[in-house]
Amino acid sequence: MTPAAVLTGRPAAAKGSHWAQRSACHTTNADDFFEPGPAAQARAREICLTCPVRVACLTDRAAGGIAETEGMVGGLDEAQRRVLKVAELIGERPDLERAEQLLSPSWRYRLHKLRNGGHAPRRMAEILTGEGLTVDAITVRVALWWVGGSGKALARRASRDRRPLWQRLRDDHADEIRRLRGSGARHIDVAEYLGVHVGTSTRAVQSLEVAA
């Protein structure tokens, strides 16, 4: 059975114009696609990166328990899809068509350059919008994940920044943390959204709540 068939419940040979018939994985063995481990994920992500219906795959599964589905779906792994689910609590939904645009040669170069420069996705979105491509942080994160990059919410630590990680979260991501907690996000949800260990994010949350 192919990955598309596993996700849609449709056999690979089914007739019709469903996106599964045009997927890059429609001849791939599902065992290869849903295998755990970084090597298997990298292979699956490469297939997704060339897929003409990657957006349709991800969109089609969004209402069907996508965060809990194992393996690679629409170019995102389980942890990345959980971030999208948490982001919805605060009204953040990626514009997948814009994320696709970020994979075009010119924008992809800028994407890599900005991330390699240490910018957080939020700041990257501001810069890219100023350069003519209106995007938000969660859309930037999806594009980074698609190309195998780090889509964590944090910027790279500056060489002179001696703050511990929990303090950086408290200082630099207070707005997101407050919005998440105000929307009912658990400590583990906040940690997954930010891309840090739950103990670290919990300390930042507690510091903000004490100061409130």
Order of alpha helices (4+ residues) and beta strands (2+ residues): alpha-alpha-alpha-alpha-alpha-alpha-alpha-alpha-alpha-alpha-alpha-alpha-alpha
